[in-house]
């Protein structure tokens, strides 16, 4: 991860883009991956770790109805997190993450390793679905951060 996060920050700096993050299952690892790079203060606007449903609702303004209807780990909630963090952060790039890092908490429909990553550049939003097969919590969290960094690169390169 050390090379890709440096590449992301370098490219954000070069393009003069700011980034805002809303993460859940990664518990701050995504924000840490960006802010561990020297110069990140010039590109990193805000990062929210909204681990609980209450935090998603009260801090990010995620719809309580969405969480009830679709679940906290869903494309709909990921998109709601994404739109709201983009609005709050007023940044060119926004990213949201919600998923099931395990080892428990999964179901047949939503297994451990299911992660939604949302990315927004200007007015275009995308949600990508990942199912990481390795059920280790640490692996899922790190794989999610790596996938997120790659998504950022793909949208800004």
C-alpha positions as CSV (number, residue, x, y, z in Angstrom):
1,X,0.0,0.0,0.0
2,X,2.9,2.4,0.6
3,X,3.6,3.0,-3.1
4,X,0.0,3.3,-4.3
5,X,-1.1,5.8,-1.5
6,X,2.0,8.0,-2.4
7,X,1.0,7.8,-6.0
8,X,-2.6,8.9,-5.2
9,X,-1.4,11.9,-3.1
10,X,1.1,12.9,-5.7
11,X,-1.5,12.8,-8.4
12,X,-4.1,14.7,-6.3
13,X,-1.4,17.3,-5.6
14,X,-0.5,17.6,-9.3
15,X,-4.1,18.0,-10.4
16,X,-4.9,20.3,-7.5
17,X,-7.8,18.0,-6.4
18,X,-9.1,17.8,-2.8
19,X,-10.6,14.5,-1.4
20,X,-13.2,13.8,1.2
21,X,-13.8,10.3,2.7
22,X,-16.6,8.5,4.5
23,X,-15.6,5.0,5.7
24,X,-17.2,2.4,7.8
25,X,-15.7,-1.2,7.8
26,X,-12.1,0.2,7.3
27,X,-12.3,2.1,10.6
28,X,-10.1,5.0,9.5
29,X,-7.5,3.0,7.5
30,X,-8.4,4.8,4.3
31,X,-7.9,8.2,5.9
32,X,-4.7,6.9,7.4
33,X,-3.4,5.7,4.1
34,X,-3.8,9.1,2.6
35,X,-2.7,11.2,5.6
36,X,0.4,9.1,6.2
37,X,1.9,10.6,3.0
38,X,3.8,13.9,3.4
39,X,1.9,16.7,1.6
40,X,-1.5,15.1,2.2
41,X,-2.7,18.2,4.1
42,X,-2.8,20.0,0.8
43,X,-5.3,17.4,-0.7
44,X,-7.2,15.9,2.3
45,X,-10.3,17.8,3.2
46,X,-12.2,15.6,5.7
47,X,-12.5,12.0,6.7
48,X,-15.4,10.5,8.6
49,X,-15.4,7.1,10.3
50,X,-19.1,6.4,10.5
51,X,-18.9,2.9,11.9
52,X,-22.3,2.8,13.5
53,X,-25.7,3.3,11.9
54,X,-26.2,6.3,14.3
55,X,-23.1,7.9,13.1
56,X,-24.1,7.4,9.4
57,X,-27.4,9.0,10.2
58,X,-26.4,11.8,12.6
59,X,-23.0,12.7,11.2
60,X,-23.3,12.1,7.5
61,X,-27.1,12.5,7.1
62,X,-27.7,9.1,5.7
63,X,-31.3,8.3,5.4
64,X,-32.6,6.2,8.3
65,X,-35.1,4.7,5.8
66,X,-32.3,3.5,3.5
67,X,-30.5,1.8,6.4
68,X,-33.8,0.1,7.5
69,X,-34.9,-0.9,3.9
70,X,-31.5,-1.8,2.4
71,X,-29.2,-2.3,5.3
72,X,-26.0,-0.4,6.2
73,X,-24.1,-2.5,3.8
74,X,-25.8,-1.7,0.5
75,X,-25.3,0.2,-2.7
76,X,-28.0,2.6,-1.7
77,X,-26.4,3.5,1.7
78,X,-22.9,3.7,0.0
79,X,-24.3,6.1,-2.5
80,X,-26.0,8.2,0.2
81,X,-22.7,8.3,2.2
82,X,-20.9,9.3,-1.0
83,X,-23.2,12.2,-1.9
84,X,-23.3,13.5,1.6
85,X,-19.5,13.4,2.2
86,X,-19.0,15.1,-1.2
87,X,-21.5,17.9,-0.1
88,X,-20.0,18.3,3.4
89,X,-16.3,18.2,2.1
90,X,-16.9,20.3,-1.0
91,X,-14.1,18.4,-2.7
92,X,-13.5,17.4,-6.3
93,X,-13.1,13.7,-5.3
94,X,-15.2,11.9,-2.7
95,X,-15.1,8.3,-1.6
96,X,-17.3,6.2,0.6
97,X,-16.8,2.6,2.0
98,X,-19.3,0.3,3.7
99,X,-18.9,-3.4,4.1
100,X,-18.6,-6.5,6.3
101,X,-15.1,-7.0,7.5
102,X,-16.0,-10.1,9.7
103,X,-15.2,-12.5,11.0
104,X,-18.9,-12.5,11.9
105,X,-21.9,-10.5,10.8
106,X,-22.3,-12.0,7.3
107,X,-25.4,-13.7,5.9
108,X,-26.0,-15.7,2.7
109,X,-27.1,-12.6,0.9
110,X,-24.4,-10.4,2.4
111,X,-21.4,-12.5,3.2
112,X,-18.3,-11.5,5.1
113,X,-16.0,-9.8,2.6
114,X,-18.8,-7.9,0.9
115,X,-17.7,-4.3,0.4
116,X,-19.2,-1.4,-1.5
117,X,-16.9,1.5,-2.5
118,X,-18.4,4.7,-3.9
119,X,-16.4,7.3,-5.7
120,X,-17.4,10.6,-7.0
121,X,-15.6,13.1,-9.3
122,X,-17.5,16.3,-9.8
123,X,-21.0,15.2,-10.7
124,X,-20.3,11.6,-11.7
125,X,-20.8,8.9,-9.1
126,X,-19.9,5.2,-9.2
127,X,-20.5,2.3,-6.8
128,X,-18.2,-0.8,-7.1
129,X,-19.1,-4.1,-5.4
130,X,-16.3,-6.3,-4.1
131,X,-16.5,-9.7,-2.4
132,X,-13.1,-10.5,-0.8
133,X,-12.8,-14.3,-0.4
134,X,-10.2,-14.2,2.3
135,X,-12.3,-14.0,5.5
136,X,-9.6,-12.4,7.6
137,X,-10.8,-9.0,9.0
138,X,-7.3,-7.5,8.5
139,X,-7.1,-8.8,5.0
140,X,-10.6,-7.4,4.0
141,X,-9.8,-4.0,5.5
142,X,-6.4,-3.8,3.8
143,X,-7.8,-5.1,0.5
144,X,-10.6,-2.5,0.7
145,X,-8.1,0.3,1.1
146,X,-6.0,-0.9,-1.8
147,X,-9.1,-1.3,-4.0
148,X,-10.2,2.3,-3.0
149,X,-6.8,3.7,-3.8
150,X,-6.8,2.0,-7.2
151,X,-10.3,3.4,-7.9
152,X,-9.1,6.9,-7.0
153,X,-6.2,6.5,-9.4
154,X,-8.5,5.3,-12.2
155,X,-10.8,8.2,-11.9
156,X,-8.2,10.9,-11.7
157,X,-5.5,9.7,-14.1
